[in-house]
Amino acid sequence: MESTEILRFLASLIFVLALMGGLWILLRKLGLNGPSMMTPVAKRRMKVVEVLPLDPRRKAILLRRDDTDHLVILGPSGETVVETQIPAKADEDDKKTV
């Protein structure tokens, strides 16, 4: 193989990888990259309200299901439910859709 053929192959490979990366970013922005795309946004019952890293291995997550919040600690040993049945406060996003 000549050096021009190798350069052409590498340029084509980089171009195709860049196209795949651009498509992946576009799908992520549109929310079409995973199992959550099966349920329309308006019909989803659960969402992550807030994530707070506690240390490098643990984080606190506030989940909202229907009109109730749940506080969960995630870590390497598993998850711990700290508090449930927290009344949900209206978000700015919720106010705009109503």
NULO-150517 format. One record per residue: residue number from 1; x negated, y negated, z of N, C-alpha, C, O in turn. Coordinates in pm, 1 decimal, always signed. Atoms other than C-alpha are relative to their C-alpha. Layout:
(node NUM (X Y Z) (X Y Z) (X Y Z) (X Y Z))
...
***
This chain:
(node 1 (-83.9 +118.3 +0.0) (+0.0 +0.0 +0.0) (-88.5 -124.8 +0.0) (-193.2 -130.8 +64.4))
(node 2 (+72.5 +126.3 +2.3) (-115.3 -346.1 -74.8) (+47.3 -87.8 +115.3) (+153.3 -65.5 +173.7))
(node 3 (-32.5 +88.3 -112.0) (-115.0 -619.8 +182.8) (+126.8 -81.6 -27.4) (+197.5 -116.6 +67.1))
(node 4 (-122.3 +75.5 +30.1) (+164.6 -807.7 +0.5) (+124.4 +83.7 +28.2) (+226.3 +31.3 +73.2))
(node 5 (-113.2 -86.7 -28.1) (+393.4 -507.0 +30.2) (+23.5 +12.0 +150.4) (+138.1 +14.3 +195.2))
(node 6 (-12.0 -8.1 -146.0) (+323.1 -479.2 +403.5) (+60.2 -128.9 +54.6) (+147.7 -125.4 +141.1))
(node 7 (-55.3 +128.6 -44.6) (+391.6 -850.0 +452.1) (+147.4 -13.4 -37.1) (+226.6 -65.2 +41.6))
(node 8 (-139.4 +5.2 +42.7) (+715.8 -822.3 +253.2) (+86.2 +89.5 +90.1) (+196.7 +51.4 +128.8))
(node 9 (-72.6 -89.3 -90.1) (+823.4 -525.0 +466.3) (+18.5 -63.3 +137.1) (+128.8 -59.5 +191.6))
(node 10 (-9.4 +62.7 -131.9) (+746.8 -708.7 +792.3) (+95.2 -119.1 -1.0) (+171.2 -138.5 +93.8))
(node 11 (-90.3 +114.4 +10.2) (+928.7 -1022.2 +674.2) (+145.4 +47.0 -8.6) (+234.1 -13.0 +52.2))
(node 12 (-136.3 -54.3 +11.1) (+1234.3 -814.0 +579.1) (+47.7 +54.9 +134.1) (+163.3 +35.4 +171.9))
(node 13 (-34.3 -54.9 -130.5) (+1228.4 -636.4 +914.7) (+35.6 -111.5 +98.6) (+135.4 -102.2 +170.0))
(node 14 (-26.5 +113.4 -89.5) (+1209.7 -965.4 +1106.4) (+131.5 -68.0 -37.0) (+207.2 -108.2 +51.4))
(node 15 (-124.3 +62.3 +45.4) (+1493.3 -1109.1 +894.8) (+121.7 +81.5 +45.0) (+219.1 +24.9 +94.7))
(node 16 (-111.7 -85.5 -38.8) (+1721.5 -810.3 +961.6) (+19.4 -2.6 +151.8) (+133.1 -8.3 +198.7))
(node 17 (-11.0 +6.5 -145.7) (+1644.2 -815.4 +1335.8) (+58.1 -133.9 +45.0) (+136.6 -138.7 +139.7))
(node 18 (-54.7 +131.9 -32.3) (+1719.2 -1189.4 +1346.0) (+150.1 -5.3 -30.1) (+226.1 -64.4 +46.7))
(node 19 (-143.0 -5.8 +31.7) (+2055.3 -1128.6 +1174.8) (+76.9 +79.0 +105.5) (+185.5 +38.5 +147.1))
(node 20 (-65.7 -81.1 -102.6) (+2142.1 -856.8 +1425.6) (+8.4 -76.3 +132.2) (+110.9 -70.4 +200.2))
(node 21 (-1.2 +79.3 -122.3) (+2046.0 -1083.4 +1717.2) (+101.2 -113.0 -7.4) (+170.7 -140.6 +90.4))
(node 22 (-98.0 +107.4 +17.1) (+2254.0 -1368.9 +1578.7) (+142.8 +50.7 +9.4) (+228.3 -15.1 +68.8))
(node 23 (-132.6 -59.7 -9.9) (+2556.0 -1142.9 +1540.5) (+32.6 +37.9 +144.0) (+145.6 +18.7 +189.0))
(node 24 (-20.8 -36.6 -140.8) (+2511.7 -1014.9 +1897.7) (+34.1 -123.9 +83.2) (+125.1 -119.4 +166.0))
(node 25 (-27.2 +124.6 -73.9) (+2501.1 -1373.5 +2033.7) (+139.6 -52.1 -33.9) (+212.6 -96.3 +54.9))
(node 26 (-132.3 +45.8 +42.5) (+2810.1 -1466.6 +1830.7) (+110.1 +84.5 +64.2) (+209.5 +29.8 +112.1))
(node 27 (-100.3 -87.5 -61.5) (+3004.4 -1164.3 +1958.1) (+10.1 -24.2 +150.1) (+119.5 -19.4 +206.3))
(node 28 (-2.4 +29.5 -143.7) (+2903.4 -1244.0 +2317.5) (+75.0 -128.8 +27.9) (+154.4 -134.7 +121.8))
(node 29 (-67.7 +128.9 -19.5) (+3022.5 -1604.8 +2285.2) (+151.1 +13.7 -19.4) (+229.0 -52.9 +48.7))
(node 30 (-141.8 -19.2 +27.1) (+3356.2 -1485.7 +2145.8) (+64.8 +99.1 +95.8) (+186.8 +115.5 +94.3))
(node 31 (-53.1 -96.1 -95.2) (+3394.2 -1224.2 +2419.9) (+37.2 +132.6 -62.5) (+123.3 +203.7 -10.7))
(node 32 (-32.5 -123.1 +71.7) (+3400.6 -934.5 +2175.6) (-108.8 +105.4 +14.4) (-131.9 +182.6 -78.7))
(node 33 (+114.5 -90.5 -12.2) (+3110.6 -733.8 +2315.5) (+15.8 +101.6 +112.2) (-70.3 +109.1 +199.9))
(node 34 (-9.0 -102.2 -103.0) (+3238.8 -454.7 +2530.6) (+141.7 +43.7 +26.4) (+233.9 +8.2 -47.0))
(node 35 (-132.4 -53.1 -30.8) (+3529.9 -279.7 +2694.0) (+102.9 -107.9 +30.8) (+222.5 -86.1 +11.8))
(node 36 (-95.9 +105.7 -33.7) (+3684.1 -609.3 +2805.8) (+70.0 -55.4 -122.4) (+172.5 -122.5 -109.8))
(node 37 (-64.3 +49.6 +120.6) (+3764.2 -687.1 +2443.2) (+129.5 +76.8 -30.2) (+208.4 +33.6 -114.2))
(node 38 (-121.6 -77.5 +22.1) (+4037.5 -420.4 +2458.2) (+123.5 -72.5 +54.7) (+231.6 -62.4 -3.2))
(node 39 (-110.8 +70.2 -63.0) (+4256.7 -635.3 +2685.7) (-6.2 -147.5 -38.2) (-111.0 -209.8 -21.2))
(node 40 (+1.1 +142.4 +32.7) (+4356.4 -982.4 +2564.4) (-25.5 -84.2 +125.6) (+10.3 -44.4 +236.5))
(node 41 (+37.5 +86.4 -111.7) (+4232.1 -1267.8 +2782.8) (+122.1 -38.1 +83.5) (+113.6 -41.5 +206.3))
(node 42 (-119.6 +43.1 -73.0) (+4584.8 -1377.2 +2876.7) (+58.1 +111.3 +87.4) (+126.7 +82.0 +185.3))
(node 43 (-58.0 -111.6 -74.8) (+4674.9 -1027.0 +3005.7) (-96.1 +60.1 +102.2) (-58.7 +153.8 +172.8))
(node 44 (+94.0 -55.0 -96.8) (+4362.8 -962.7 +3214.4) (+43.5 -34.8 +140.9) (+82.8 -148.2 +168.5))
(node 45 (-43.1 +19.2 -138.0) (+4442.3 -919.3 +3582.2) (-116.5 -27.2 +93.5) (-95.4 -74.8 +205.0))
(node 46 (+113.4 +12.0 -89.8) (+4091.7 -929.8 +3723.7) (-110.7 -81.7 -66.1) (-135.3 -70.8 -186.2))
(node 47 (+114.6 +74.9 +49.8) (+3799.5 -1169.6 +3690.8) (-95.6 -27.2 +114.8) (-56.8 -25.1 +231.6))
(node 48 (+101.7 +36.1 -98.3) (+3476.9 -1258.4 +3869.2) (+7.0 -151.0 +16.9) (-15.3 -226.0 -78.1))
(node 49 (-14.0 +142.5 -27.6) (+3528.7 -1596.0 +4034.8) (-135.8 -62.0 +26.0) (-167.0 -168.9 -26.4))
(node 50 (+129.9 +55.8 -38.1) (+3181.1 -1646.1 +4180.8) (-94.7 +112.0 +38.5) (-53.4 +212.8 +95.8))
(node 51 (+106.0 -93.6 -39.0) (+2851.1 -1459.1 +4225.9) (-105.3 -80.0 +75.1) (-151.8 -183.2 +26.8))
(node 52 (+99.3 +67.7 -82.2) (+2608.9 -1559.0 +4501.9) (-111.7 +98.6 +35.6) (-88.3 +193.0 +111.0))
(node 53 (+110.4 -88.8 -38.1) (+2265.0 -1392.2 +4522.0) (-37.5 -23.5 +146.4) (-64.6 -136.8 +186.2))
(node 54 (+36.8 +10.1 -140.9) (+2189.1 -1319.6 +4888.6) (-150.4 +18.7 +18.5) (-213.1 -52.9 +96.6))
(node 55 (+143.4 -25.3 +3.7) (+1839.4 -1181.9 +4833.4) (-27.1 +73.3 -131.5) (+66.2 +96.8 -208.2))
(node 56 (+28.1 -62.3 +130.2) (+1657.5 -1009.3 +4543.5) (+77.0 +130.5 -26.0) (+89.6 +171.3 -141.5))
(node 57 (-64.5 -129.0 +19.0) (+1849.8 -684.5 +4601.5) (+150.6 -2.3 +22.7) (+218.7 +92.9 -15.5))
(node 58 (-142.6 +3.6 -32.6) (+2197.4 -795.3 +4717.2) (+63.9 -128.1 -50.2) (-1.1 -232.1 -61.1))
(node 59 (-75.4 +119.3 +39.0) (+2466.3 -1033.0 +4597.5) (+143.8 +12.1 +47.8) (+199.6 +121.4 +57.9))
(node 60 (-140.0 +7.6 -39.9) (+2808.1 -1143.8 +4714.1) (+81.6 -38.7 -122.1) (+45.8 -130.6 -195.7))
(node 61 (-85.0 +24.5 +116.1) (+3084.5 -1136.0 +4455.1) (+142.2 -25.5 +48.2) (+196.1 +49.7 +129.4))
(node 62 (-139.4 +31.1 -28.3) (+3425.1 -1298.4 +4481.0) (+80.9 +39.8 -123.1) (+66.9 -19.9 -229.8))
(node 63 (-83.1 -50.9 +108.5) (+3674.0 -1105.9 +4265.5) (+142.6 -49.5 +18.2) (+192.6 -57.4 +130.5))
(node 64 (-140.7 +39.3 -5.9) (+4022.1 -1227.7 +4179.5) (+82.5 +103.2 -76.9) (+58.1 +128.0 -195.0))
(node 65 (-94.2 -91.8 +62.8) (+4296.1 -973.2 +4107.9) (+138.5 -54.9 +24.9) (+178.2 -76.3 +139.4))
(node 66 (-130.0 +65.3 -6.4) (+4637.6 -1116.0 +4032.2) (-15.6 -133.1 +74.9) (-87.0 -220.6 +25.8))
(node 67 (+12.7 +125.4 -74.7) (+4671.2 -1393.3 +4295.6) (-72.5 +20.0 +132.0) (-47.5 -53.0 +227.9))
(node 68 (+70.0 -32.0 -123.2) (+4439.1 -1243.2 +4557.0) (-148.9 +11.7 -26.8) (-190.4 +71.0 -126.3))
(node 69 (+145.3 -10.4 +11.0) (+4064.3 -1278.1 +4609.1) (-51.9 +109.4 +93.0) (+8.3 +138.7 +196.3))
(node 70 (+64.9 -104.2 -78.5) (+3834.9 -1004.7 +4742.0) (-149.8 -29.8 +2.3) (-209.8 -54.4 -102.3))
(node 71 (+143.1 +25.3 -15.7) (+3482.1 -1057.8 +4878.1) (-71.4 +133.8 +14.1) (-39.6 +213.0 +102.9))
(node 72 (+72.3 -126.2 +4.1) (+3240.2 -772.7 +4798.8) (-149.7 -28.5 +0.2) (-195.3 -120.0 -68.3))
(node 73 (+146.2 +8.2 +0.6) (+2867.5 -731.8 +4875.0) (-52.3 +118.7 -79.9) (-21.9 +233.5 -47.3))
(node 74 (+60.6 -105.1 +80.8) (+2676.9 -534.3 +4610.7) (-147.9 +9.7 +32.8) (-216.9 -91.9 +41.6))
(node 75 (+140.8 -22.6 -29.8) (+2339.5 -380.0 +4691.3) (-43.2 +135.6 -51.6) (+38.2 +209.6 -106.9))
(node 76 (+49.9 -127.0 +51.3) (+2118.9 -83.5 +4605.5) (+61.5 +121.8 +69.1) (+65.4 +230.0 +10.5))
(node 77 (-59.5 -113.2 -70.9) (+2287.5 +135.8 +4867.7) (+148.9 +15.3 -29.4) (+211.2 +110.8 +16.9))
(node 78 (-141.5 -7.5 +34.7) (+2635.4 +66.7 +4728.1) (+67.6 -133.4 +19.2) (+2.5 -237.7 +26.2))
(node 79 (-77.5 +122.2 -16.7) (+2911.4 -184.3 +4772.4) (+73.4 +3.5 +133.2) (+107.4 +109.7 +185.3))
(node 80 (-70.1 +14.2 -125.7) (+3078.3 -314.6 +5084.9) (+107.0 -106.9 -16.7) (+77.5 -219.6 -56.3))
(node 81 (-109.0 +96.5 +5.0) (+3417.6 -482.7 +5093.4) (-0.4 -75.4 +132.1) (+20.0 -16.2 +238.1))
(node 82 (+8.1 +82.0 -120.4) (+3386.0 -770.0 +5339.7) (+137.5 -49.1 +40.7) (+175.1 -41.4 +157.6))
(node 83 (-131.5 +56.4 -31.2) (+3729.3 -925.5 +5315.5) (+91.1 +19.0 -120.1) (+48.8 +4.9 -234.9))
(node 84 (-98.5 -13.5 +106.8) (+4044.4 -860.9 +5116.5) (+120.0 -87.7 +32.3) (+129.6 -146.6 +140.0))
(node 85 (-125.0 +75.8 -15.4) (+4378.4 -1031.1 +5070.1) (-23.4 -147.5 +30.2) (+52.0 -207.2 +107.0))
(node 86 (+25.2 +143.5 -14.2) (+4226.9 -1381.3 +5055.6) (+92.0 -71.1 -99.0) (+87.1 -39.8 -218.0))
(node 87 (-84.6 +71.8 +95.9) (+4486.7 -1618.0 +4904.4) (-86.0 -76.9 -99.7) (-179.3 -147.2 -60.8))
(node 88 (+79.0 +63.7 +105.5) (+4353.0 -1744.9 +4572.6) (+34.2 -146.9 -10.1) (+151.0 -185.5 -6.4))
(node 89 (-20.2 +142.2 +26.9) (+4304.1 -2115.3 +4522.8) (+4.5 -18.9 -150.1) (-61.2 +54.7 -223.5))
(node 90 (-12.7 +26.0 +143.0) (+4397.6 -2257.3 +4182.9) (-128.4 -61.1 -52.3) (-179.5 -157.7 +4.3))
(node 91 (+118.3 +54.2 +66.8) (+4098.4 -2316.2 +3955.1) (+40.5 -112.9 -92.1) (+158.7 -136.6 -117.1))
(node 92 (-25.3 +100.2 +102.2) (+4063.2 -2598.2 +3711.1) (+48.6 +70.1 -126.9) (+135.0 +18.0 -197.4))
(node 93 (-41.1 -75.1 +118.1) (+4096.3 -2332.6 +3436.6) (+145.6 +42.9 +13.2) (+221.0 +34.7 -83.8))
(node 94 (-136.9 -43.4 -22.4) (+4420.0 -2200.4 +3591.2) (+97.1 -115.3 -15.5) (+206.4 -97.6 -69.1))
(node 95 (-87.7 +116.1 +9.1) (+4566.0 -2550.0 +3613.1) (+20.6 -41.6 -144.3) (+128.8 -87.7 -180.6))
(node 96 (-10.9 +40.5 +139.2) (+4494.3 -2616.3 +3245.8) (+91.5 +92.1 -78.5) (+160.8 +47.3 -169.8))
(node 97 (-81.6 -94.7 +75.2) (+4668.6 -2300.0 +3126.6) (+145.9 -1.1 +41.9) (+231.6 +47.2 -32.1))
(node 98 (-137.7 +0.1 -49.0) (+4982.1 -2355.7 +3335.3) (+74.8 -118.9 -53.9) (+192.8 -136.4 -23.8))
***
